[in-house]
Amino acid sequence: MSDDGPGAREVAYRVFAAEFDDASLSYSESDEERAPNYVVTPTGARVNRLFTAGVLTEVERVNDETRRGRVVDPSGAFVTYAGQYQPEAQTFLERAEPPAFVALTGKARTFEPEDSDRVFTSVRPESLNEVDADTRDRWVVSAAEATLDRLAVFAKALDADLRGDDLRAALEAGGAPAPLAAGIPKALDHYGTTAAYAEAVRRLAVDALEMIAGDRDEVRALEIAPDEGDATAIGPLPETDVTIAEPSATAESKEVAGEDAGSEPEPSPEETDAEPTAESASTAESESTTESEPTTGSDSTTGSDPSTTDTDSSLDDSTESESTPTADSDPLGDDAGDSTGTTDEGDAATDEGGLGDFDAGDGEDATAEFDADGDADATADLDPDADADDMYQLDEEEREEIESEFGTDFATGTEVDEPGEADIDVPDPEELAEEAEDPAAAAEEASAPGAESDEADSMTADDGETDTDTDAEDVDLEAAAVAAMDDLDDGDGAPREAVVERVADEHGVEPGAVEDAIQDALMSGQCYEPGDGLLKPI
């Protein structure tokens, strides 16, 4: 049940009769024929459907087809009219013998006579059933809790400087339910609700709880109008997670965050130069893209173990010797800059999963500064008259020095072996076709047994168990119980024991949990008890 989207059934809210009787604002959020109509109470409850449980004290015959009933809760009375379009409720009122405990679910309505400036409220019944005193008491407790929770958010909105659409947006951003975020700004604009009225409603809810507990005989009347009363402090209210973030405060916090980030120290050119050079090999191995010949040469040069001092110094020499092609103004320079930026980002990401002392903006600035310094140094050493092919060649002395230092068979971009001479085991086309036809066998061959596969299996099993547990926790037992009632209903209602048994078997839950869900469904007006041991969905 939600009030999100077209065609969705609205939630039946619990409000006390005294506050509902003070309501005079009714509106619809669109001009569509079937758009829901809402009644907004002075403390911001936006009600399309409501649910109440109280005492039916009076039934009056308005005309041949309409009956009027009064359902009383601890604070006042709800008035309901049942006519030819509500035959079940009409029949119930005709046969009822007041006083009787009843549960009423229906649409909230307002009416203003032409010759009067007073607005009257009523409930158009959807269901009307007899209940017991315990059900009435549980409704009083739930209505008091809902009222106090709503007042906790309303009090924050009352203290805020925002109003109208700005307040609605701030409430939604702060975690308030959409109906409450829409209702509170309209209540403040229409009623001008004061803190004194909010305190009177809070006192009413607390009195109702004390009455159920046996500490009070009756609830004090709500005698103040929504816009009346002096400045009054609202009493204790439950804690709420809803916040109201004002746009100005949010903008200032972002500005401060930006200034703090800009004041961080930038890495020195030496540090910036050393880190990407040492890690460039791992970056090249992790990427499967094909790079140009000079870039491949750079990766081969820096791919050795950087753990010794000699190797580090050799890496510095190598970087200086190859700065000439990197700094060239052709697209190769751009590729080298991108590679460096990627390496810097990888180093930052591996630092305990975060950016460390630098945010994303500083990283880009540092990379840009590094590229600028590298371009400047390389351009200073570049011979403008040098031939393009000569720039990418090393003399024999440098080749021998690099081979002795790094223990690798160095090759330039032009020294590439013929196909088939690298002793790489490449599968034949027939083998590839067989693997494509039998993907299951290929998957079995690819997965080798060992500690890693065992760990993966155990992790997968754990994930499966977690998913199963999560699915069980996510089951909406209330909705499942109502659906089971609908399936098992033979016209007179579904047997309660059969509903409990079916939901427990289908979802693997305890019967006690299903009983609680059925009770919640009864309280929320989703179903009722047409007879002893029977349940019927609404």
N, C-alpha and C positions, 0 to 999 in steps of 0.2 A: 504493500500500500504506500503510495506516495502521491504527491501532487505535482510530479514532474512530467511534463509532456502531455500532448493531447490524448484523450481517451483513458488516461490513468485515473483510477478511483482515488478520491481524496481521503485523507486520514480523518477519522472521527475523533475530534479533540475533546478534552474534558475541561470545562470551565464551570465556575460556580454561577448559580442563577442570579445572584445579586449583581455581579459584574456584567453578565450577559444582558440583563435588563437595562443597564446603563448605556448599552451600545446604540448608536444612531447612525453609524457609517456603514453603508453597503455599496459595493462597487464590483465591477468586472474588469479584468485586465485586457479584454479584447471585445470587438463588436460582433464576433461570431455568434451564431444562434445557440450553439451548445457550449459556449464558454462558461466556465463555472462562475457563480456569483459568491462573493465573500462578504461576511460581516466581520468588522474589525472592532474588537473590544478596547476599552480605554487603556489597557496595559499592553496592547499590541498583539493579542492573539488573533490571527487571521483564520476565520472559521468558515468552512463550506459545509462540513458535516460535523455534528457533535454527538457525543454519547453521554448519557446521564443515567443514574440509578437513584431512585428516591421513592417517595410515597405518593401514590395516586389518591388525592384527597377529594376530588370532585369531577364529575362527568356531567356535561350540560348539552342538551339538544339544541343546536343552533337552528336547524331546519330539518326537513325530512331526510336529507342526505348527509348532513354534516354533524359531527360530534366534537365537542371541545372538552379537553381534559387538562387538569392541573397536576403537574408532577413536582413535588416539593423536595428540595435538598436542605441541608442545614442553614443555608443563607437566604433562600427565597424560593420562588416557584417558576417553573418553565410552563408555558402554555403551548398546547399542541392541538391542531385541527386535523381531523380525519374525515375525508369525504369519499366520493365515489371512485376517485383515483387511488385511494388507499383502503381497499376493501378489507384487508386483514386487520389493520389497525382499527378501522371503523367497527368491525365485528367485535374486536376485543373490548373496545370502550363500551359498546352496547351491553356486553355480558359481564363486565367487571363490576365488582361490589366494593367500592371504597370503604375504608382505607385498605390499600394493598401495596406491597412493595413491587415496583415495576422497573424494568430497564427500557430506556427509550433511545433509539438511534434514529437520526433524521437530519434534514437539511435546515440550516439556520436561515431565518427570514426576518425582514424588517417591513413595517407597514406604517405609513403616515397618512392619517385621514385628511381629507381636503379642508375640513373646518377646524383643524387642530395643528399646532406646531410641535406636538409630541410624537415621537417615533416609538412604535410598539414592536416588540420582538416576539417571535414564535418559532416553533419547530414543526416542520412538515414531516410526519413520521414515515420512516422506512420499515421499522420493526418496533413492536411494542409487546413485551412479554412479562409475565409475572416472575419474580425472583424472591430470594429470601433476604433476611436482615443482614447476614454475613456478606452477601454480594453488595448490598447497599453500603456497608461499612468499608469494604475494600475500595469501592468507587470513591468514597469521600477521601480516603487516604491518597489514592492516586491523583485525584483532582487537586488536592492540597500540594502534593509534590510538584505537579506540573505548573501550578500557579507560582510557587516559590522559585522554581528554576527559571520561569519566564521573567519574573521580577528581578532576578539577579542580572540578567542581560539588560532589562529595561532601565535599571538603575545606572548602569554604565552609559547607556545611550543618553539618559537624562543629564548626566554630568558632562557629556562631550559637547563640543562646539558645533559639530556637524548636524545638518538637518537635510531632509528630503532625499534626493537620489544619492548625494554624497554619503549620507549616513547609511543608506542601504548598501552601497558598495563597500563601505568600511566594515559593516557587520558581516557581510558575506565573506569578505577577505579574512575576517577574524575568526571564522569558523561557525557562525550562527546558521541555523537551518534557514533555508530560503523562505519559507512562510513567515518565520519570525522576523527575518531581516526585512521583509517587505511590509509587515504589519506595524512594527514599532515606529518607523518614520511617519506612516500615515496616521497613527494614533496621536503622535505628538503634534502633527500639523492640524488635525481636525479637532481633537478634544482639548489640546493644550494641557495635557495631563500633568498634574503637579506632584511633587514629592509627598505631599500630605495625603493625596488619594492613593498613591502607591503604598504608603505606610498603612493606610486603612485596609487595603486589600491584603497586604501581608499579615496584618493582625487577624483578619477574617480567616485566612488559611490556617494560621496557628491555632485559633480558637476551635476550628473544625477538628484538627488533630487531637486537641485536648478533650474535646467532647467524645470522640471515639475511644480515647484512653480512659474515660470515666472521670477526668479531672474537672470537667465543666458541664453544666446542664444545658447551656445554649450558646449560640454564636452571637457575638455583638453585631448589631445591624450596621450596614454600610450606608451611613447617613450623609456623607459628603459627596458633592458633585465632582466629576473628574477635573474641572478647572478651578476648583475652590481650595482654600486652605493656605496657610502661611508656609514659609520655608520650614520644613520639618526634616529631620534626619531620618532616613529609612533604617529600620532595625536590622537585626542579623538576617542574612540571607545565605543560602548554600553557595559554595565556591563554584565558579564556572570557568571553563577553558576558553570561552569566547572573549576576544579582544576587539578593541576598536582602534585601528591604526589610521591616524590622520595623515592625509597625503603630504602635508608640509613636513611633518616629523620624518616621514619615510624619505623625502628628498634630502633633508639635511643629513640623515644618517648615511645616505649614499655618498654625499659630498665628502663627509668626514672620512668615510672608508677610502674614497679615492685619494684624498690628501695623505692619509696614512700610508697607502700603498706607494704613492709617489715619493715619499720620504725615505724609502728603504735604500740601503747602500747598493750601488751597482758593482758587479764583479769587475776586477781589474783586467786589462787586456791580456796579461800573462795567464791568469786563471781561465779566462774564456778561451784562450788559444789552446791551452793544454787539454782541457776536458774533452772537447769534441774530437781532437786528434786521437786521443787514446781510445775513444769509444767508437770511432768511425768504422772499424772492422766489424764489430758486432752488429752495427746498424746495417751495413752492407749485406751481411749474411742473412739477417731477418727479412730483408726486402727481396722480392722476386723479380723486380723490374730490371730491364736491360739498360745499362748505362753506357756512356760513350767510352772510348778507349782511354783517354787521359784519366777519367774518373776511376776506371778499373785499375789503372796503374797506381793511383793513390791508395785504393783499398788494399791492394796487395802489399804495398810498402808498409802500411800501418797495421797490418793484421797480425803481427808477431806479439810475443809475450812482453807486456810493458812493465814487468815486475822489477827489472834491474835498472840501475842508474845508467849503464851504457846504452841500454835499449832506449831509455827516455831521451838521452841526448841524440841518439841516432834518429829517433822519431822527429825531433825538432829540426835536425839537418834535412831529413827527408821532406818535411813540410816546407822548409825554406826553398829547397831545390825545385819543388813542384808548384810553387806559388805562381809561377809564370802562366801556365795554362789556365789555372783557376781564375786568375784576375783578368783574363781576356774579356773583351766586351762582347763576344759572341754568345750564343745561348748556353755554351758550356759553363760560363760564369754563373748563370742563373741556376743551373743544376747544382753546382757546387754550393751555392748559397742555400738552396733548399735542403740539400743533404745536411748541412751544418745545423740549420734550424730544426730539422727533424731529430737530429742527435741530441740537441739541447733539450728538446721537449721530452725525449725518452729518458734522459738523465733526471730531469725534474720529476717525471712520473714515478721512477723507481725509488725516489727518496721518501720511503715510508708512506707511499700511496698518495702523496699530496704535492703541493708546489713548494713546500718549505718556506723559506724566508721571502720568496719572491712570488708575486702573483703573475697572471698571464701577461699583463701589460708590461711588467718589467722584463719578462723573458724575451718578448719581442724587441724591446728597446735594446737589450743587451746583445741580441743576435744582430740587430741592425748595426750597432756600434762595432761589433766584431767584424762584420762584413765590410763596413766602411774602412776600418783600419787595415784589414787584409788587402783590400783593393788598392789602398793608397801605397802600402809598402810594396806590393807586387808591381804596381805601375811604375814606381820609382826605379825598380831593377829591370824593367822590361826594355829590351832593345827594339826600338821601333822599326829598324831596318832588317830585323831577323826574319828569315823565311818561316812560313807557317809550319812546314814539315820539320824544320830543324828545331823548333821550339819544343817538340814533343819527343825528342831523341836524347838519350844519355850516352856520354862517351864510355869507352871500354873501362876506364879506371873507376868511374862511378858505379858501373854495373858490377864489377868485381867486388867493390867495397860493400855494396848493398847485399850481394849474394852471400858474402862471408859473414856479414852481420846477422842476417835474418835466416840463413840456411834455406833459401827457397830458390827454385829455378825461375829466375826472373825472365819475363818476356814482355816485349812491347806489343802494341796493338797489331803490328804487322807480322809478328812471329806467332802465327796460329797454326797448329798441326792440322793435317788433313783429316777429314772425317774418318772415324774408325780407328785412329792411331792413339786415342787417349785411354784405351782399355776400359771403357765404360760399358757395363753390362746393360745393354738396351734390349728390351723385350721385342720379339718378332711381332709382326702384325697379327699372325695367327694366335699368339698367346694373348694379345690384347683383346681379340675377339672372344676367346674363351672366357676371359675374366669378365667381359661385358655381359656374356650370356649367363654366367654363374656368379652374381654379385655376392651371394651368401658365402660361397667357398672363398672368394677373394677376401671377404671380411674376416673369415676364420684364420686365413694365413697371415693377414696383416696384424692380427692381435696375438702377440706372443705371450705365453704364460709367464708370470713372475710377480714380484712384489708390487710393481706398478699396476698391473691389471687387477690384482687382488684388491689393492686400495681403491681403484676405480669402481670395481664391482661393489665393494662395501659402501663406498660413498653413494653409488646409484641406489643401492638397497635402502640406505638411510634416507635418501631423498624421496624414494617411493613411499617409505613409511610416513615421512613428514607430510607428503602430499595427501596421503590417505587420511592422516589425522586432521589436516587442515580442511579437507573436504567434509569430514564428519562434523567439524566444528562449524563449518559454514552452512550447514543444512538449516533452512528456515522451518523449524518444527511447527511453528504456528501456521504457516502457509500449507505445509504438508498435511497437518491435521484437518484444515478446512477443505483441502482437496479430497482427502479420504472421506470426509463427511458427505461431500457431493457425490462421490462414487457409490457409497454404501446407502445413500438415501433412497428408500423405496416409496417415498411419498409422505410417510408419517415421521420420517427422521431416521438417522443412522444410529445404531446401538453404540453407546459410548465405549463399551469393552471392545467391540469390533474395530472401532476407529483406533483405539490405543494399540491393539494387537497389530493392526496393519502398519501403522507408522513405525512402531518399534521394530518390526521385522524388516521393513523396506530400508530403513536408515540405520539399523543396528544401534539403537539407543535404548536407554532404560525406560520402562513404562512410566516411572515417576516423572521423567523429563517430558514425556508426551502429555501426561496429566497437567503439568504446569503450563505447557503450550496451549492446551485446550482452555484452561482457565483464563489465560491471557487473551485468547481469541474471544471468549465470552465477554471479558471486560472491555475489549476494544470494539465490540459491536460487530464482529465478523460472523458470529453465529449466535444461536440461542437454544434453549432447551424446551421443545414443544411438549415434552412429557418426561416422566421419570425414567432416567437412564437413556434418553434419546437426545441427539444433537442434530441441528439443522443449520446449514450455512445460510448466510444472508446474501 
